[in-house]
């Protein structure tokens, strides 16, 4: 997981990781209904999703600052 996002590529990378994790959870649920394993994976997915939301707010904010600066310069 990316600690902070420098750009949208970092954000997209973490979104791909979350998507992969959710796919693994889905496979686990249907293959072996070990609720403890699934629960642990769901905790990881939740934490990653929360981190993505927090970090995406940062990158979106900085992208808007850059965009506004460029508009003012023109």
mmCIF file of the N, C-alpha and C atoms, coordinates in Angstrom:
data_MODEL
# 
_entry.id   MODEL 
# 
loop_
_atom_site.group_PDB 
_atom_site.id 
_atom_site.type_symbol 
_atom_site.label_atom_id 
_atom_site.label_alt_id 
_atom_site.label_comp_id 
_atom_site.label_asym_id 
_atom_site.label_entity_id 
_atom_site.label_seq_id 
_atom_site.pdbx_PDB_ins_code 
_atom_site.Cartn_x 
_atom_site.Cartn_y 
_atom_site.Cartn_z 
_atom_site.occupancy 
_atom_site.B_iso_or_equiv 
_atom_site.pdbx_formal_charge 
_atom_site.auth_seq_id 
_atom_site.auth_comp_id 
_atom_site.auth_asym_id 
_atom_site.auth_atom_id 
_atom_site.pdbx_PDB_model_num 
ATOM 1   N N  . UNK A 1 1  ? 0.833   -1.179  0.000   1.00 0.00 ? 1  UNK A N  1 
ATOM 2   C CA . UNK A 1 1  ? 0.000   0.000   0.000   1.00 0.00 ? 1  UNK A CA 1 
ATOM 3   C C  . UNK A 1 1  ? 0.878   1.243   0.000   1.00 0.00 ? 1  UNK A C  1 
ATOM 4   N N  . UNK A 1 2  ? 0.422   2.197   -0.689  1.00 0.00 ? 2  UNK A N  1 
ATOM 5   C CA . UNK A 1 2  ? 1.135   3.455   -0.756  1.00 0.00 ? 2  UNK A CA 1 
ATOM 6   C C  . UNK A 1 2  ? 0.855   4.267   0.504   1.00 0.00 ? 2  UNK A C  1 
ATOM 7   N N  . UNK A 1 3  ? 1.910   4.828   1.099   1.00 0.00 ? 3  UNK A N  1 
ATOM 8   C CA . UNK A 1 3  ? 1.729   5.612   2.321   1.00 0.00 ? 3  UNK A CA 1 
ATOM 9   C C  . UNK A 1 3  ? 1.060   6.952   2.017   1.00 0.00 ? 3  UNK A C  1 
ATOM 10  N N  . UNK A 1 4  ? 1.469   7.602   0.969   1.00 0.00 ? 4  UNK A N  1 
ATOM 11  C CA . UNK A 1 4  ? 0.815   8.836   0.539   1.00 0.00 ? 4  UNK A CA 1 
ATOM 12  C C  . UNK A 1 4  ? 0.898   8.872   -0.984  1.00 0.00 ? 4  UNK A C  1 
ATOM 13  N N  . UNK A 1 5  ? -0.016  9.593   -1.575  1.00 0.00 ? 5  UNK A N  1 
ATOM 14  C CA . UNK A 1 5  ? -0.078  9.616   -3.026  1.00 0.00 ? 5  UNK A CA 1 
ATOM 15  C C  . UNK A 1 5  ? 0.615   10.855  -3.560  1.00 0.00 ? 5  UNK A C  1 
ATOM 16  N N  . UNK A 1 6  ? 1.557   10.606  -4.447  1.00 0.00 ? 6  UNK A N  1 
ATOM 17  C CA . UNK A 1 6  ? 2.241   11.698  -5.138  1.00 0.00 ? 6  UNK A CA 1 
ATOM 18  C C  . UNK A 1 6  ? 1.454   12.094  -6.388  1.00 0.00 ? 6  UNK A C  1 
ATOM 19  N N  . UNK A 1 7  ? 0.748   11.107  -6.948  1.00 0.00 ? 7  UNK A N  1 
ATOM 20  C CA . UNK A 1 7  ? -0.011  11.358  -8.177  1.00 0.00 ? 7  UNK A CA 1 
ATOM 21  C C  . UNK A 1 7  ? -1.119  10.313  -8.313  1.00 0.00 ? 7  UNK A C  1 
ATOM 22  N N  . UNK A 1 8  ? -1.866  10.394  -9.378  1.00 0.00 ? 8  UNK A N  1 
ATOM 23  C CA . UNK A 1 8  ? -2.985  9.476   -9.582  1.00 0.00 ? 8  UNK A CA 1 
ATOM 24  C C  . UNK A 1 8  ? -2.531  8.050   -9.852  1.00 0.00 ? 8  UNK A C  1 
ATOM 25  N N  . UNK A 1 9  ? -1.309  7.849   -10.330 1.00 0.00 ? 9  UNK A N  1 
ATOM 26  C CA . UNK A 1 9  ? -0.800  6.492   -10.548 1.00 0.00 ? 9  UNK A CA 1 
ATOM 27  C C  . UNK A 1 9  ? -0.733  5.725   -9.234  1.00 0.00 ? 9  UNK A C  1 
ATOM 28  N N  . UNK A 1 10 ? -0.308  6.391   -8.165  1.00 0.00 ? 10 UNK A N  1 
ATOM 29  C CA . UNK A 1 10 ? -0.258  5.755   -6.849  1.00 0.00 ? 10 UNK A CA 1 
ATOM 30  C C  . UNK A 1 10 ? -1.652  5.341   -6.400  1.00 0.00 ? 10 UNK A C  1 
ATOM 31  N N  . UNK A 1 11 ? -2.611  6.219   -6.597  1.00 0.00 ? 11 UNK A N  1 
ATOM 32  C CA . UNK A 1 11 ? -4.000  5.935   -6.229  1.00 0.00 ? 11 UNK A CA 1 
ATOM 33  C C  . UNK A 1 11 ? -4.526  4.747   -7.023  1.00 0.00 ? 11 UNK A C  1 
ATOM 34  N N  . UNK A 1 12 ? -4.289  4.741   -8.324  1.00 0.00 ? 12 UNK A N  1 
ATOM 35  C CA . UNK A 1 12 ? -4.758  3.647   -9.161  1.00 0.00 ? 12 UNK A CA 1 
ATOM 36  C C  . UNK A 1 12 ? -4.098  2.328   -8.764  1.00 0.00 ? 12 UNK A C  1 
ATOM 37  N N  . UNK A 1 13 ? -2.841  2.369   -8.359  1.00 0.00 ? 13 UNK A N  1 
ATOM 38  C CA . UNK A 1 13 ? -2.157  1.162   -7.910  1.00 0.00 ? 13 UNK A CA 1 
ATOM 39  C C  . UNK A 1 13 ? -2.826  0.563   -6.691  1.00 0.00 ? 13 UNK A C  1 
ATOM 40  N N  . UNK A 1 14 ? -3.173  1.398   -5.721  1.00 0.00 ? 14 UNK A N  1 
ATOM 41  C CA . UNK A 1 14 ? -3.848  0.890   -4.526  1.00 0.00 ? 14 UNK A CA 1 
ATOM 42  C C  . UNK A 1 14 ? -5.256  0.418   -4.834  1.00 0.00 ? 14 UNK A C  1 
ATOM 43  N N  . UNK A 1 15 ? -5.929  1.060   -5.770  1.00 0.00 ? 15 UNK A N  1 
ATOM 44  C CA . UNK A 1 15 ? -7.260  0.587   -6.163  1.00 0.00 ? 15 UNK A CA 1 
ATOM 45  C C  . UNK A 1 15 ? -7.176  -0.790  -6.818  1.00 0.00 ? 15 UNK A C  1 
ATOM 46  N N  . UNK A 1 16 ? -6.133  -1.037  -7.610  1.00 0.00 ? 16 UNK A N  1 
ATOM 47  C CA . UNK A 1 16 ? -5.941  -2.361  -8.206  1.00 0.00 ? 16 UNK A CA 1 
ATOM 48  C C  . UNK A 1 16 ? -5.685  -3.406  -7.119  1.00 0.00 ? 16 UNK A C  1 
ATOM 49  N N  . UNK A 1 17 ? -4.886  -3.039  -6.096  1.00 0.00 ? 17 UNK A N  1 
ATOM 50  C CA . UNK A 1 17 ? -4.626  -3.966  -4.991  1.00 0.00 ? 17 UNK A CA 1 
ATOM 51  C C  . UNK A 1 17 ? -5.910  -4.296  -4.245  1.00 0.00 ? 17 UNK A C  1 
ATOM 52  N N  . UNK A 1 18 ? -6.738  -3.303  -3.997  1.00 0.00 ? 18 UNK A N  1 
ATOM 53  C CA . UNK A 1 18 ? -8.005  -3.530  -3.302  1.00 0.00 ? 18 UNK A CA 1 
ATOM 54  C C  . UNK A 1 18 ? -8.910  -4.426  -4.141  1.00 0.00 ? 18 UNK A C  1 
ATOM 55  N N  . UNK A 1 19 ? -8.959  -4.207  -5.430  1.00 0.00 ? 19 UNK A N  1 
ATOM 56  C CA . UNK A 1 19 ? -9.769  -5.033  -6.316  1.00 0.00 ? 19 UNK A CA 1 
ATOM 57  C C  . UNK A 1 19 ? -9.303  -6.486  -6.275  1.00 0.00 ? 19 UNK A C  1 
ATOM 58  N N  . UNK A 1 20 ? -7.998  -6.711  -6.303  1.00 0.00 ? 20 UNK A N  1 
ATOM 59  C CA . UNK A 1 20 ? -7.451  -8.061  -6.223  1.00 0.00 ? 20 UNK A CA 1 
ATOM 60  C C  . UNK A 1 20 ? -7.815  -8.712  -4.898  1.00 0.00 ? 20 UNK A C  1 
ATOM 61  N N  . UNK A 1 21 ? -7.686  -7.962  -3.814  1.00 0.00 ? 21 UNK A N  1 
ATOM 62  C CA . UNK A 1 21 ? -8.022  -8.483  -2.492  1.00 0.00 ? 21 UNK A CA 1 
ATOM 63  C C  . UNK A 1 21 ? -9.491  -8.891  -2.416  1.00 0.00 ? 21 UNK A C  1 
ATOM 64  N N  . UNK A 1 22 ? -10.363 -8.078  -2.954  1.00 0.00 ? 22 UNK A N  1 
ATOM 65  C CA . UNK A 1 22 ? -11.796 -8.398  -2.936  1.00 0.00 ? 22 UNK A CA 1 
ATOM 66  C C  . UNK A 1 22 ? -12.068 -9.651  -3.763  1.00 0.00 ? 22 UNK A C  1 
ATOM 67  N N  . UNK A 1 23 ? -11.378 -9.818  -4.881  1.00 0.00 ? 23 UNK A N  1 
ATOM 68  C CA . UNK A 1 23 ? -11.533 -11.034 -5.684  1.00 0.00 ? 23 UNK A CA 1 
ATOM 69  C C  . UNK A 1 23 ? -11.094 -12.267 -4.904  1.00 0.00 ? 23 UNK A C  1 
ATOM 70  N N  . UNK A 1 24 ? -10.001 -12.171 -4.160  1.00 0.00 ? 24 UNK A N  1 
ATOM 71  C CA . UNK A 1 24 ? -9.517  -13.291 -3.347  1.00 0.00 ? 24 UNK A CA 1 
ATOM 72  C C  . UNK A 1 24 ? -10.540 -13.628 -2.258  1.00 0.00 ? 24 UNK A C  1 
ATOM 73  N N  . UNK A 1 25 ? -11.089 -12.594 -1.617  1.00 0.00 ? 25 UNK A N  1 
ATOM 74  C CA . UNK A 1 25 ? -12.103 -12.819 -0.585  1.00 0.00 ? 25 UNK A CA 1 
ATOM 75  C C  . UNK A 1 25 ? -13.304 -13.552 -1.183  1.00 0.00 ? 25 UNK A C  1 
ATOM 76  N N  . UNK A 1 26 ? -13.735 -13.112 -2.343  1.00 0.00 ? 26 UNK A N  1 
ATOM 77  C CA . UNK A 1 26 ? -14.876 -13.747 -3.001  1.00 0.00 ? 26 UNK A CA 1 
ATOM 78  C C  . UNK A 1 26 ? -14.588 -15.222 -3.275  1.00 0.00 ? 26 UNK A C  1 
ATOM 79  N N  . UNK A 1 27 ? -13.400 -15.533 -3.775  1.00 0.00 ? 27 UNK A N  1 
ATOM 80  C CA . UNK A 1 27 ? -13.034 -16.925 -4.045  1.00 0.00 ? 27 UNK A CA 1 
ATOM 81  C C  . UNK A 1 27 ? -13.000 -17.744 -2.755  1.00 0.00 ? 27 UNK A C  1 
ATOM 82  N N  . UNK A 1 28 ? -12.455 -17.174 -1.690  1.00 0.00 ? 28 UNK A N  1 
ATOM 83  C CA . UNK A 1 28 ? -12.385 -17.860 -0.401  1.00 0.00 ? 28 UNK A CA 1 
ATOM 84  C C  . UNK A 1 28 ? -13.765 -18.203 0.120   1.00 0.00 ? 28 UNK A C  1 
ATOM 85  N N  . UNK A 1 29 ? -14.701 -17.272 -0.013  1.00 0.00 ? 29 UNK A N  1 
ATOM 86  C CA . UNK A 1 29 ? -16.051 -17.481 0.503   1.00 0.00 ? 29 UNK A CA 1 
ATOM 87  C C  . UNK A 1 29 ? -16.680 -18.700 -0.161  1.00 0.00 ? 29 UNK A C  1 
ATOM 88  N N  . UNK A 1 30 ? -16.473 -18.871 -1.461  1.00 0.00 ? 30 UNK A N  1 
ATOM 89  C CA . UNK A 1 30 ? -17.121 -19.958 -2.179  1.00 0.00 ? 30 UNK A CA 1 
ATOM 90  C C  . UNK A 1 30 ? -16.327 -21.261 -2.130  1.00 0.00 ? 30 UNK A C  1 
ATOM 91  N N  . UNK A 1 31 ? -14.992 -21.198 -1.957  1.00 0.00 ? 31 UNK A N  1 
ATOM 92  C CA . UNK A 1 31 ? -14.170 -22.401 -1.914  1.00 0.00 ? 31 UNK A CA 1 
ATOM 93  C C  . UNK A 1 31 ? -14.230 -23.072 -0.547  1.00 0.00 ? 31 UNK A C  1 
ATOM 94  N N  . UNK A 1 32 ? -13.827 -22.344 0.466   1.00 0.00 ? 32 UNK A N  1 
ATOM 95  C CA . UNK A 1 32 ? -13.787 -22.888 1.827   1.00 0.00 ? 32 UNK A CA 1 
ATOM 96  C C  . UNK A 1 32 ? -14.405 -21.865 2.761   1.00 0.00 ? 32 UNK A C  1 
ATOM 97  N N  . UNK A 1 33 ? -15.544 -22.171 3.285   1.00 0.00 ? 33 UNK A N  1 
ATOM 98  C CA . UNK A 1 33 ? -16.219 -21.190 4.139   1.00 0.00 ? 33 UNK A CA 1 
ATOM 99  C C  . UNK A 1 33 ? -15.581 -21.073 5.532   1.00 0.00 ? 33 UNK A C  1 
ATOM 100 N N  . UNK A 1 34 ? -14.274 -20.763 5.568   1.00 0.00 ? 34 UNK A N  1 
ATOM 101 C CA . UNK A 1 34 ? -13.574 -20.522 6.839   1.00 0.00 ? 34 UNK A CA 1 
ATOM 102 C C  . UNK A 1 34 ? -13.802 -19.063 7.209   1.00 0.00 ? 34 UNK A C  1 
ATOM 103 N N  . UNK A 1 35 ? -14.796 -18.843 8.040   1.00 0.00 ? 35 UNK A N  1 
ATOM 104 C CA . UNK A 1 35 ? -15.235 -17.482 8.335   1.00 0.00 ? 35 UNK A CA 1 
ATOM 105 C C  . UNK A 1 35 ? -14.133 -16.643 8.976   1.00 0.00 ? 35 UNK A C  1 
ATOM 106 N N  . UNK A 1 36 ? -13.242 -17.264 9.744   1.00 0.00 ? 36 UNK A N  1 
ATOM 107 C CA . UNK A 1 36 ? -12.151 -16.513 10.365  1.00 0.00 ? 36 UNK A CA 1 
ATOM 108 C C  . UNK A 1 36 ? -11.212 -15.932 9.314   1.00 0.00 ? 36 UNK A C  1 
ATOM 109 N N  . UNK A 1 37 ? -10.847 -16.753 8.320   1.00 0.00 ? 37 UNK A N  1 
ATOM 110 C CA . UNK A 1 37 ? -9.961  -16.270 7.248   1.00 0.00 ? 37 UNK A CA 1 
ATOM 111 C C  . UNK A 1 37 ? -10.619 -15.146 6.469   1.00 0.00 ? 37 UNK A C  1 
ATOM 112 N N  . UNK A 1 38 ? -11.872 -15.343 6.126   1.00 0.00 ? 38 UNK A N  1 
ATOM 113 C CA . UNK A 1 38 ? -12.608 -14.327 5.372   1.00 0.00 ? 38 UNK A CA 1 
ATOM 114 C C  . UNK A 1 38 ? -12.712 -13.045 6.191   1.00 0.00 ? 38 UNK A C  1 
ATOM 115 N N  . UNK A 1 39 ? -12.986 -13.182 7.481   1.00 0.00 ? 39 UNK A N  1 
ATOM 116 C CA . UNK A 1 39 ? -13.068 -12.009 8.351   1.00 0.00 ? 39 UNK A CA 1 
ATOM 117 C C  . UNK A 1 39 ? -11.771 -11.225 8.391   1.00 0.00 ? 39 UNK A C  1 
ATOM 118 N N  . UNK A 1 40 ? -10.644 -11.930 8.470   1.00 0.00 ? 40 UNK A N  1 
ATOM 119 C CA . UNK A 1 40 ? -9.344  -11.256 8.488   1.00 0.00 ? 40 UNK A CA 1 
ATOM 120 C C  . UNK A 1 40 ? -9.104  -10.507 7.186   1.00 0.00 ? 40 UNK A C  1 
ATOM 121 N N  . UNK A 1 41 ? -9.435  -11.145 6.071   1.00 0.00 ? 41 UNK A N  1 
ATOM 122 C CA . UNK A 1 41 ? -9.261  -10.487 4.773   1.00 0.00 ? 41 UNK A CA 1 
ATOM 123 C C  . UNK A 1 41 ? -10.168 -9.273  4.639   1.00 0.00 ? 41 UNK A C  1 
ATOM 124 N N  . UNK A 1 42 ? -11.372 -9.372  5.182   1.00 0.00 ? 42 UNK A N  1 
ATOM 125 C CA . UNK A 1 42 ? -12.286 -8.232  5.128   1.00 0.00 ? 42 UNK A CA 1 
ATOM 126 C C  . UNK A 1 42 ? -11.768 -7.056  5.951   1.00 0.00 ? 42 UNK A C  1 
ATOM 127 N N  . UNK A 1 43 ? -11.136 -7.320  7.089   1.00 0.00 ? 43 UNK A N  1 
ATOM 128 C CA . UNK A 1 43 ? -10.532 -6.252  7.888   1.00 0.00 ? 43 UNK A CA 1 
ATOM 129 C C  . UNK A 1 43 ? -9.449  -5.549  7.082   1.00 0.00 ? 43 UNK A C  1 
ATOM 130 N N  . UNK A 1 44 ? -8.623  -6.327  6.385   1.00 0.00 ? 44 UNK A N  1 
ATOM 131 C CA . UNK A 1 44 ? -7.554  -5.746  5.564   1.00 0.00 ? 44 UNK A CA 1 
ATOM 132 C C  . UNK A 1 44 ? -8.169  -4.889  4.455   1.00 0.00 ? 44 UNK A C  1 
ATOM 133 N N  . UNK A 1 45 ? -9.197  -5.405  3.798   1.00 0.00 ? 45 UNK A N  1 
ATOM 134 C CA . UNK A 1 45 ? -9.854  -4.652  2.718   1.00 0.00 ? 45 UNK A CA 1 
ATOM 135 C C  . UNK A 1 45 ? -10.444 -3.352  3.242   1.00 0.00 ? 45 UNK A C  1 
ATOM 136 N N  . UNK A 1 46 ? -11.083 -3.414  4.407   1.00 0.00 ? 46 UNK A N  1 
ATOM 137 C CA . UNK A 1 46 ? -11.673 -2.208  4.989   1.00 0.00 ? 46 UNK A CA 1 
ATOM 138 C C  . UNK A 1 46 ? -10.597 -1.170  5.300   1.00 0.00 ? 46 UNK A C  1 
ATOM 139 N N  . UNK A 1 47 ? -9.488  -1.615  5.907   1.00 0.00 ? 47 UNK A N  1 
ATOM 140 C CA . UNK A 1 47 ? -8.411  -0.687  6.239   1.00 0.00 ? 47 UNK A CA 1 
ATOM 141 C C  . UNK A 1 47 ? -7.802  -0.060  4.987   1.00 0.00 ? 47 UNK A C  1 
ATOM 142 N N  . UNK A 1 48 ? -7.617  -0.877  3.954   1.00 0.00 ? 48 UNK A N  1 
ATOM 143 C CA . UNK A 1 48 ? -7.070  -0.358  2.699   1.00 0.00 ? 48 UNK A CA 1 
ATOM 144 C C  . UNK A 1 48 ? -8.027  0.640   2.072   1.00 0.00 ? 48 UNK A C  1 
ATOM 145 N N  . UNK A 1 49 ? -9.313  0.340   2.083   1.00 0.00 ? 49 UNK A N  1 
ATOM 146 C CA . UNK A 1 49 ? -10.300 1.260   1.517   1.00 0.00 ? 49 UNK A CA 1 
ATOM 147 C C  . UNK A 1 49 ? -10.304 2.593   2.256   1.00 0.00 ? 49 UNK A C  1 
ATOM 148 N N  . UNK A 1 50 ? -10.220 2.536   3.586   1.00 0.00 ? 50 UNK A N  1 
ATOM 149 C CA . UNK A 1 50 ? -10.177 3.778   4.368   1.00 0.00 ? 50 UNK A CA 1 
ATOM 150 C C  . UNK A 1 50 ? -8.922  4.588   4.046   1.00 0.00 ? 50 UNK A C  1 
ATOM 151 N N  . UNK A 1 51 ? -7.788  3.890   3.879   1.00 0.00 ? 51 UNK A N  1 
ATOM 152 C CA . UNK A 1 51 ? -6.546  4.593   3.556   1.00 0.00 ? 51 UNK A CA 1 
ATOM 153 C C  . UNK A 1 51 ? -6.635  5.218   2.163   1.00 0.00 ? 51 UNK A C  1 
ATOM 154 N N  . UNK A 1 52 ? -7.239  4.507   1.226   1.00 0.00 ? 52 UNK A N  1 
ATOM 155 C CA . UNK A 1 52 ? -7.393  5.045   -0.129  1.00 0.00 ? 52 UNK A CA 1 
ATOM 156 C C  . UNK A 1 52 ? -8.240  6.306   -0.105  1.00 0.00 ? 52 UNK A C  1 
ATOM 157 N N  . UNK A 1 53 ? -9.329  6.292   0.655   1.00 0.00 ? 53 UNK A N  1 
ATOM 158 C CA . UNK A 1 53 ? -10.195 7.470   0.739   1.00 0.00 ? 53 UNK A CA 1 
ATOM 159 C C  . UNK A 1 53 ? -9.409  8.658   1.298   1.00 0.00 ? 53 UNK A C  1 
ATOM 160 N N  . UNK A 1 54 ? -8.704  8.438   2.393   1.00 0.00 ? 54 UNK A N  1 
ATOM 161 C CA . UNK A 1 54 ? -7.935  9.513   3.021   1.00 0.00 ? 54 UNK A CA 1 
ATOM 162 C C  . UNK A 1 54 ? -6.870  10.053  2.069   1.00 0.00 ? 54 UNK A C  1 
ATOM 163 N N  . UNK A 1 55 ? -6.108  9.147   1.471   1.00 0.00 ? 55 UNK A N  1 
ATOM 164 C CA . UNK A 1 55 ? -5.021  9.577   0.589   1.00 0.00 ? 55 UNK A CA 1 
ATOM 165 C C  . UNK A 1 55 ? -5.530  10.166  -0.715  1.00 0.00 ? 55 UNK A C  1 
ATOM 166 N N  . UNK A 1 56 ? -6.676  9.697   -1.202  1.00 0.00 ? 56 UNK A N  1 
ATOM 167 C CA . UNK A 1 56 ? -7.200  10.255  -2.451  1.00 0.00 ? 56 UNK A CA 1 
ATOM 168 C C  . UNK A 1 56 ? -7.673  11.685  -2.246  1.00 0.00 ? 56 UNK A C  1 
ATOM 169 N N  . UNK A 1 57 ? -8.150  11.989  -1.049  1.00 0.00 ? 57 UNK A N  1 
ATOM 170 C CA . UNK A 1 57 ? -8.524  13.372  -0.758  1.00 0.00 ? 57 UNK A CA 1 
ATOM 171 C C  . UNK A 1 57 ? -7.298  14.274  -0.860  1.00 0.00 ? 57 UNK A C  1 
ATOM 172 N N  . UNK A 1 58 ? -6.159  13.787  -0.376  1.00 0.00 ? 58 UNK A N  1 
ATOM 173 C CA . UNK A 1 58 ? -4.914  14.554  -0.457  1.00 0.00 ? 58 UNK A CA 1 
ATOM 174 C C  . UNK A 1 58 ? -4.495  14.783  -1.901  1.00 0.00 ? 58 UNK A C  1 
ATOM 175 N N  . UNK A 1 59 ? -4.498  13.722  -2.707  1.00 0.00 ? 59 UNK A N  1 
ATOM 176 C CA . UNK A 1 59 ? -4.030  13.866  -4.087  1.00 0.00 ? 59 UNK A CA 1 
ATOM 177 C C  . UNK A 1 59 ? -5.007  14.708  -4.891  1.00 0.00 ? 59 UNK A C  1 
ATOM 178 N N  . UNK A 1 60 ? -6.298  14.568  -4.647  1.00 0.00 ? 60 UNK A N  1 
ATOM 179 C CA . UNK A 1 60 ? -7.281  15.388  -5.369  1.00 0.00 ? 60 UNK A CA 1 
ATOM 180 C C  . UNK A 1 60 ? -7.127  16.857  -4.995  1.00 0.00 ? 60 UNK A C  1 
ATOM 181 N N  . UNK A 1 61 ? -6.873  17.102  -3.741  1.00 0.00 ? 61 UNK A N  1 
ATOM 182 C CA . UNK A 1 61 ? -6.674  18.472  -3.284  1.00 0.00 ? 61 UNK A CA 1 
ATOM 183 C C  . UNK A 1 61 ? -5.444  19.079  -3.953  1.00 0.00 ? 61 UNK A C  1 
ATOM 184 N N  . UNK A 1 62 ? -4.348  18.333  -3.981  1.00 0.00 ? 62 UNK A N  1 
ATOM 185 C CA . UNK A 1 62 ? -3.136  18.877  -4.591  1.00 0.00 ? 62 UNK A CA 1 
ATOM 186 C C  . UNK A 1 62 ? -3.299  19.014  -6.103  1.00 0.00 ? 62 UNK A C  1 
ATOM 187 N N  . UNK A 1 63 ? -4.050  18.116  -6.738  1.00 0.00 ? 63 UNK A N  1 
ATOM 188 C CA . UNK A 1 63 ? -4.316  18.240  -8.172  1.00 0.00 ? 63 UNK A CA 1 
ATOM 189 C C  . UNK A 1 63 ? -5.127  19.500  -8.454  1.00 0.00 ? 63 UNK A C  1 
ATOM 190 N N  . UNK A 1 64 ? -6.090  19.804  -7.592  1.00 0.00 ? 64 UNK A N  1 
ATOM 191 C CA . UNK A 1 64 ? -6.902  21.011  -7.764  1.00 0.00 ? 64 UNK A CA 1 
ATOM 192 C C  . UNK A 1 64 ? -6.063  22.268  -7.573  1.00 0.00 ? 64 UNK A C  1 
ATOM 193 N N  . UNK A 1 65 ? -5.132  22.238  -6.633  1.00 0.00 ? 65 UNK A N  1 
ATOM 194 C CA . UNK A 1 65 ? -4.245  23.383  -6.414  1.00 0.00 ? 65 UNK A CA 1 
ATOM 195 C C  . UNK A 1 65 ? -3.400  23.630  -7.657  1.00 0.00 ? 65 UNK A C  1 
ATOM 196 N N  . UNK A 1 66 ? -2.854  22.564  -8.240  1.00 0.00 ? 66 UNK A N  1 
ATOM 197 C CA . UNK A 1 66 ? -2.046  22.702  -9.454  1.00 0.00 ? 66 UNK A CA 1 
ATOM 198 C C  . UNK A 1 66 ? -2.911  23.232  -10.591 1.00 0.00 ? 66 UNK A C  1 
ATOM 199 N N  . UNK A 1 67 ? -4.123  22.689  -10.724 1.00 0.00 ? 67 UNK A N  1 
ATOM 200 C CA . UNK A 1 67 ? -5.028  23.120  -11.791 1.00 0.00 ? 67 UNK A CA 1 
ATOM 201 C C  . UNK A 1 67 ? -5.387  24.595  -11.637 1.00 0.00 ? 67 UNK A C  1 
ATOM 202 N N  . UNK A 1 68 ? -5.698  25.019  -10.422 1.00 0.00 ? 68 UNK A N  1 
ATOM 203 C CA . UNK A 1 68 ? -6.044  26.414  -10.175 1.00 0.00 ? 68 UNK A CA 1 
ATOM 204 C C  . UNK A 1 68 ? -4.862  27.332  -10.451 1.00 0.00 ? 68 UNK A C  1 
ATOM 205 N N  . UNK A 1 69 ? -3.660  26.900  -10.091 1.00 0.00 ? 69 UNK A N  1 
ATOM 206 C CA . UNK A 1 69 ? -2.461  27.705  -10.350 1.00 0.00 ? 69 UNK A CA 1 
ATOM 207 C C  . UNK A 1 69 ? -2.247  27.884  -11.843 1.00 0.00 ? 69 UNK A C  1 
ATOM 208 N N  . UNK A 1 70 ? -2.465  26.834  -12.597 1.00 0.00 ? 70 UNK A N  1 
ATOM 209 C CA . UNK A 1 70 ? -2.289  26.902  -14.054 1.00 0.00 ? 70 UNK A CA 1 
ATOM 210 C C  . UNK A 1 70 ? -3.333  27.829  -14.668 1.00 0.00 ? 70 UNK A C  1 
ATOM 211 N N  . UNK A 1 71 ? -4.560  27.785  -14.143 1.00 0.00 ? 71 UNK A N  1 
ATOM 212 C CA . UNK A 1 71 ? -5.613  28.646  -14.678 1.00 0.00 ? 71 UNK A CA 1 
ATOM 213 C C  . UNK A 1 71 ? -5.303  30.105  -14.393 1.00 0.00 ? 71 UNK A C  1 
ATOM 214 N N  . UNK A 1 72 ? -4.774  30.384  -13.214 1.00 0.00 ? 72 UNK A N  1 
ATOM 215 C CA . UNK A 1 72 ? -4.421  31.766  -12.863 1.00 0.00 ? 72 UNK A CA 1 
ATOM 216 C C  . UNK A 1 72 ? -3.270  32.272  -13.727 1.00 0.00 ? 72 UNK A C  1 
ATOM 217 N N  . UNK A 1 73 ? -2.357  31.392  -14.069 1.00 0.00 ? 73 UNK A N  1 
ATOM 218 C CA . UNK A 1 73 ? -1.198  31.793  -14.874 1.00 0.00 ? 73 UNK A CA 1 
ATOM 219 C C  . UNK A 1 73 ? -1.610  32.117  -16.316 1.00 0.00 ? 73 UNK A C  1 
ATOM 220 N N  . UNK A 1 74 ? -2.674  31.506  -16.769 1.00 0.00 ? 74 UNK A N  1 
ATOM 221 C CA . UNK A 1 74 ? -3.132  31.750  -18.154 1.00 0.00 ? 74 UNK A CA 1 
ATOM 222 C C  . UNK A 1 74 ? -4.015  32.939  -18.129 1.00 0.00 ? 74 UNK A C  1 
# 
